[in-house]
Amino acid sequence: MVSDGTLTATGNWRGWVCFCEHPLVRVFLEDYQLGDSKDEAEHWLLVDRYFGTLDVGLARDVKALLATQPSDLHALTADLSPTVAQVLLERARDAHIERERKRAQELQADVRGWREREQELLEQLTAVLDDALQAVCELST
């Protein structure tokens, strides 16, 4: 799991295993229970991207600390004037709307393609069945 205190998501498990099983890292983490697919973590690894540090703490303590941290959006806009921040947020919203519009068009095209392919397959099935029916009729005459 990956969490910044605001959002929580599933991380890249292959990257996590590669990191944790590396001999250099394993020696530092072996005393901690960071959890796995079977057991919940007693400890969490805290990555401080600003200072470039890694720390380990009890899961509840790290979770509480993350809840007190400003969001990435807040951190990014902290030094901006309210007007500039508003303009950037509007641009981001407009870009998101445009991406969603394009994605909807792509999905509609995909659905049309699937329907056309389905129709082709149905026509092929009908042709095979028609041929089989004709063969049966010819046998019975």
C-alpha positions in Angstrom: 0.0 0.0 0.0 1.1 3.5 -0.7 -0.4 6.5 1.1 0.3 10.2 1.3 -2.3 10.8 4.1 -4.9 11.9 1.5 -4.8 9.1 -1.1 -4.1 5.4 -0.6 -3.4 3.0 -3.4 -1.8 -0.3 -4.2 1.9 0.1 -5.1 4.0 -1.8 -7.5 4.6 -5.1 -5.7 7.5 -6.2 -7.9 9.3 -3.0 -7.1 8.5 -3.4 -3.4 9.8 -7.0 -3.3 12.9 -6.0 -5.3 13.6 -3.2 -2.8 12.9 -5.2 0.4 14.8 -8.3 -0.7 18.0 -6.4 -1.7 20.8 -7.4 0.7 21.5 -3.8 1.6 17.9 -3.0 2.5 17.1 -6.4 4.0 19.6 -5.9 6.8 17.9 -2.7 7.8 14.4 -3.9 7.6 14.6 -7.4 9.0 13.5 -6.4 12.5 10.3 -4.8 11.2 7.0 -6.4 10.2 6.1 -4.4 7.1 3.3 -6.8 6.1 2.7 -8.9 3.1 -0.2 -10.5 1.2 -1.1 -12.6 4.3 -0.3 -10.3 7.3 -1.1 -6.7 7.9 1.9 -4.5 8.6 2.8 -3.6 12.2 5.3 -1.0 10.8 5.2 1.3 7.9 8.1 2.7 5.8 8.0 6.4 5.7 9.5 8.0 2.6 10.2 11.7 2.9 10.6 12.9 -0.6 11.6 16.4 0.5 14.5 15.3 2.6 15.2 12.1 0.7 15.0 9.9 3.8 13.5 6.6 4.8 12.2 5.9 8.3 10.3 3.1 9.9 7.6 3.6 12.5 4.6 1.9 14.0 1.8 1.8 11.4 -0.6 3.8 13.6 2.0 6.5 14.2 3.1 6.9 10.6 -0.6 7.0 9.6 -1.3 9.7 12.1 1.7 11.7 11.0 0.7 11.5 7.3 -2.8 12.8 8.3 -1.2 16.0 9.5 0.8 16.7 6.3 -0.4 19.1 3.7 -1.6 17.6 0.4 0.7 17.6 -2.6 -1.7 20.2 -4.2 -1.4 22.4 -1.1 2.4 22.1 -1.1 2.6 23.0 -4.8 0.4 26.0 -4.5 1.6 27.3 -1.1 3.9 30.0 -2.7 1.5 31.1 -5.3 -0.9 34.0 -5.1 -4.5 33.0 -4.9 -5.1 34.4 -8.4 -2.3 32.4 -10.0 -3.4 29.3 -8.0 -6.9 29.7 -9.3 -5.8 30.0 -12.9 -3.6 26.9 -12.6 -6.5 25.0 -11.0 -8.8 26.1 -13.8 -6.3 25.0 -16.4 -5.9 21.6 -14.7 -9.7 21.2 -14.6 -10.0 22.1 -18.3 -7.2 19.7 -19.2 -9.0 17.0 -17.2 -12.3 17.7 -18.9 -10.6 17.5 -22.4 -8.9 14.2 -21.5 -12.2 12.8 -20.4 -13.9 14.0 -23.5 -11.2 12.4 -25.7 -11.4 9.2 -23.7 -15.2 9.0 -24.1 -14.7 9.4 -27.9 -12.1 6.6 -27.9 -14.4 4.3 -25.9 -17.3 5.1 -28.3 -15.1 4.2 -31.2 -14.0 1.0 -29.4 -17.6 0.0 -28.8 -18.5 0.7 -32.5 -15.5 -1.6 -33.5 -16.7 -4.3 -31.2 -20.2 -4.1 -32.5 -19.0 -4.3 -36.1 -16.8 -7.3 -35.2 -19.7 -8.9 -33.5 -21.9 -8.4 -36.6 -19.2 -9.9 -38.8 -19.0 -13.0 -36.5 -22.8 -13.3 -36.5 -22.9 -13.1 -40.3 -20.2 -15.8 -40.4 -22.1 -18.0 -38.0 -25.3 -17.5 -40.1 -23.4 -18.5 -43.2 -22.0 -21.6 -41.6 -25.5 -22.6 -40.3 -27.1 -21.8 -43.7 -24.5 -24.0 -45.4 -25.1 -26.8 -42.9 -28.9 -26.5 -43.4 -28.5 -26.7 -47.2 -26.3 -29.8 -46.8 -28.9 -31.4 -44.6 -31.7 -30.5 -47.1 -29.6 -31.9 -50.0 -29.1 -35.2 -48.1 -32.8 -35.6 -47.5 -33.8 -35.2 -51.1 
